[in-house]
Each structure stands twice: as structure tokens, then as C-alpha cells.
């Protein structure tokens, strides 16, 4: 217990200072985990929740039938249940879901197929009012057979629509407690209104699903947010962070620590780091590289000590590609205007200076780990490797945007590295007569694009925190004209049809021609400009065991319930 005693002693010495937030006797042995995403809602499947930091924080609070492992691959979560394909009809995919008989929410309500029915209704795009982060995969489901209160469900996909990433459906974050939505909507269960297509009740359910689970620091009541996993959210305040406590109704392997404290954006510890005041109180950190000026986790040796890479800094690898996504209106209403701007962006210099060793990425859809990435990277983006001010100026005039083109670039601030990136773009585009304005804000979101800003710096899937997965098909829907994640409102019927086809194509040989045509069209239309693999800083102190860096959108917290303060 030596390191716990040392940690308690060090906390006792600093808890009286203004720099340390949320110190208390209860928090003495709490692991402090700093992330760069914002946590504004319990429902990480809404558009705002899905592109923020909610998935990094709540993956083990609301688990599902699967989760993303450290390499971004889908792993079955049998604590929740099993999903088994059925040989019913070879022309369509049918999956039987068996829910663990012991699965129960922290309020004592059993997990049933009602939660699956609600997840499908919210994501399918069939029922108006719901605002999911994506409809990928769920749009292909023909029906969900569920008897209210049952521990089994059968999911049948439309003929020819065997979504290739089906194992990722109904995963972590999707099983929002249906009892909360039903109670607030004044109905006994959610299955009936969905089955009947009751528009009035469905509208009320959509409102609750979209906004009824908002999380505001200082106004959080844990009883209103039933948990399903090894952890529950105990409290959420600006000064004390987002506190996770072991869920005493959890039926699986107990959580490694009774309590952990997460520090998302707009909490005291996050603000300290943004102000250059970060100190040794951070135990684990997963942020975009260069986001904050002070990165100093404790102890000084920055490594993960169990089931992890060899000692040393965690690798900065990521499955997300950083990019500039442009609005399909305003100054960027035409593809010609978007291409003109892209021509003045110094992609080579940005990758060299801000990519932390990552090469230029020329793929809109594929991530760095895909087998086909190398081949396609060599085929596209050659005309936009480096800035061409003369071409940019000429194309700006010819596009109708005018010689005095002004572009407002937004990103979630504060972010030191991205601020420097915008400054570099500003200097480069100025030579083409294109004015670039840094429009960063701590309230930037999907609705900002085309309103307060003309372009946003995001990563794969248009996320503002950790992004990506081993199979990038879900994120590909960010270029589908009818998907909510398409925040730039890009519309190309051929691209959408190709993405739909790609979603049910399993073999790489079949994917390659589809990807080639999609990339050709995207480089012509330029709804977004890929830059480089998103660099991330993932560090942990040797006082915490079992920390394994996660390269996907759930980040390093993918196994947060296994973290333990060292006893040596």
C-alpha cells in the first residue's frame, strides 16, 4: 500500500491550494483521468453527445452488447448478453439477442428488449424527431421483434442489407434506460408506441431521448440517470469533476476502484491545464496532442504498467483522420469555392509541424489502420499536397465567391495546436487574397457550421474528441446526404449510393472500386479536406495499473473498470 499512502500524503499537502480542484477525504484514492472532450449529456448517441467526449467518459456506465477494444475492433460484451446470427433466410441477416438474465439497471429495473427497441427507433431514421449521431446500420434493420419486458429480441435486416459492422450495433451507449423515457412520456413502456407508430407519443419520446438526459455540472442528480455497467455517475460538478462510483447492482466482475474522477472540458482540472497550471494530480490523460500547454501526469515516468506496451510514452497513434469540414452553404455553397480554399491550405506543412510525425492523409473514409489505406493514399490528393496561392486566387474568382473571400474556421477551444494550425492556414491563404478568421469557441458544435463558422476542424465522423474505429463504415456516413453526422449537409446521390453499397460489402477486393469512386467524387466536390492522422497524447503514471491506450472513439477509458491504483 506504499504508493497509496504516498498519494494520500501528496494530496493532503496540496488540497489547500487554489490549483487543485475537488479535493476531499472521499477523493483521496480516486484516479484522476483527464480527457479533451466535453460531457454535456448522458445520451452519447445524440448528435451532440456522440461527437463530444461522452463516449470517452461513459462507455462503462452504459455498456451494450459490444464495445470497441484498444485497437478499435468490436468485442462482444457477454455481461450484457449474446448476439447470434440465425440461418433463417439466406437472403437477409437475422440476429437473435439473448439478454443476460442478471442484467439490471442501477435503479433495479431489469434490462429488457425494450431498450433495444428504443435504440432502433431512435437510430433508424424512420421516426421523426429523434436526433441520433448516425443512422448507419440501424437504417438497414427491417424490424425488431420484442415483447415488452422480455429478455430476448430478434433483429431482421432488409433483404440484401446485411450491414457489415452489425456486431457494433446495440453497443456501448445505445441502451438508454427505457424506463426513464417511458415515465417522462406518460406511457407504461416504449415498445407499444413504437410498434403502433403513435406519432404524438413518439414525438414526446424523441424529445426526452434528445434532451431529457442533459448533464450540467452542479445540477446533476444521480438518481435520474440509471447506470447499466460496473460504474455509475455519482456526481458532476465543475470543481469536483465527473465522479464515477462502483455500481452495487453490477452483476459482472467488480470495478477495480470504488471511485474514479474524470475531468472533461469546462471542469476545473481541464481549465488548469488550458491555463498552463497543470500539475502532478493527473494519473491518466487522453487528449488531442497539443490541446493544452501543460501536460504533466504523475508520477513522472509516463507509462502503463500492466497489459500494455513497453515502458515509455504511450504511442500517439489514432484511428481518426483530422480534417477541415466545410459548410455546403454561404461562402462554400459551391464546390469550386471549396476547392479554391483547399488550394491555399498548406497540407504538407501542417502535417509536418502539427501532425506529430503523421504523414499527410489523402483518404476521406479510411483510417490509418485499414489494409487499403496505403493504396488509395497514393492515388488521391496529389493536387492539394501543398499550397498553391495563385491557383487558389484564380479559382476563388472563377467560383463566384469573389476575390475578397473570407473563411471563418472553428474548432472546439481552447486548443493550442489547432489555434497554431489556423494561424498557419491564415498566413498561407493570405497570399491568395483569401482571409481566414480564427472562430474557435468552447461552445462550438454541429449547429455552428454554416452559421457562426464556414469550416470546422474535426476528425473522422466529425468528432471533437477521440475518434475512429477499426471498421470505418459508420464514420463514412458523415458524407451520406441523409445521415445526421453529415454536419456540412453535403449532398451527392452517387456518393450516398456508393456508401450504402460499401456498408454491405465485406471483402476488400469488393470495397476497393467503391472506395476509389467515392474518393474521386469527394476530391471533386471537396466537402472536407483531409489533413493527417489525428495525433493524440495518451499518458499514465506508474501508480495506476491496467491502463491500456485506446486508439478508437472511446479512448483509453475503454477498460476504465479494470484500472487500479498500485499497491506497490
Helices and strands as residue ranges (DSSP letters): H 2-14, E 31-35, H 47-50, H 54-58, E 66-68, E 74-76, E 81-85, E 94-99, H 113-123, G 138-140, E 141-145, E 152-157, G 166-168, H 178-185, H 190-196, H 199-211, G 222-224, E 231-237, E 241-246, E 259-263, H 268-274, E 284-288, E 321-326, G 330-332, H 335-343, H 347-354, H 373-377, G 382-384, H 389-399, E 406-410, H 416-430, E 435-438, G 446-448, E 455-458, G 460-462, H 473-476, G 477-479, H 493-502, H 508-525, E 528-533, E 536-540, E 544-545, G 555-562, E 564-565
